[in-house]
Every structure is written in structure tokens, then in C-alpha cells.
Amino acid sequence: MVGGYWFVRAASLDEAAAIIAQNPCIACGLAMEVRPLEAERARADALTSETSTARERQLSPR
């Protein structure tokens, strides 16, 4: 199984679904889920619940 994320910039979920529907991979059986991003949690410079702390990074196996 291979997974990943595709980010689509759109004004609405309907517009995002319409953009995704044009992807040629859909015809080959690729399934996609369209969900909104929470702007505050999507920020790379903000420490949020999605951002590991320095201590968690030290404990993570490498």
C-alpha cells in the first residue's frame, strides 16, 4: 500500500473535488478524500498539537 497527500488550493470543498476529479489517476482506481485544512494547524512556524516537541524528537528512533 502506498499513501500520501495531495494539497489542492481551492475556494471551497466543491471546487477542490472538481479539481481532483480531473486527475487522470482517478480513472485507474485511485481514491481521494477531500478535507479542509485548519489554517492555524497548517502553519509550519507555529507550535501546535501537530508539531512534535524537542523532547519527543529526542525520544524518536532514528
N, C-alpha and C positions, 0 to 999 in steps of 0.2 A: 504494500500500500504506500502510495506517495501522496503527501499532502502539502499544502502551502496556502499562502494568502495572495489574493489579488486585490489591490486597492483601486477603487474607481472613484473619481471625483465627480459628483453629480449634485444637482439642486434638490433631488428628492429620491426616495427609495424606488419609486416608479421609474424615474429616469435611469437610475443605476441598473435596474432589472432590464430595461430596454437596451442599455449598452452591453451588458453581459450576454443578452440573448443573441447578439451579433457575433459572439466569439465562435470561430469555426470548430473549436474543441467540443462544443455542446453537441454537434452532430455525431461525434464519436463516443458519446455517452458520458462526458464529463458533467458532473453535477456541481452546482454552485449555490451557495447560500448568501443572500444579500442582507446585510445588517448594518445599521448606522454605527459610526464611531463616536464615542463620547469625546468631545473636543478636549476637555481637561485631562482625561486619562491618556489621550493620544500624544500629548506633548512629550518630547524626548528630554526636555530640560527640567521637568517637574518630578519631584519625588512623590510617587503615588503608590497605591497598593500593587500596581503592575510593575513597579521598579524594585529590584532587589536591593537590599541594604548592603553596606560594605561588609557587615558580619556574615550575611548569607553568602556573599560572593567568596569569602574566605573559607566557608564550610563546604562549598560546592566541589565535587570531584572534578578534576581537570583531565 
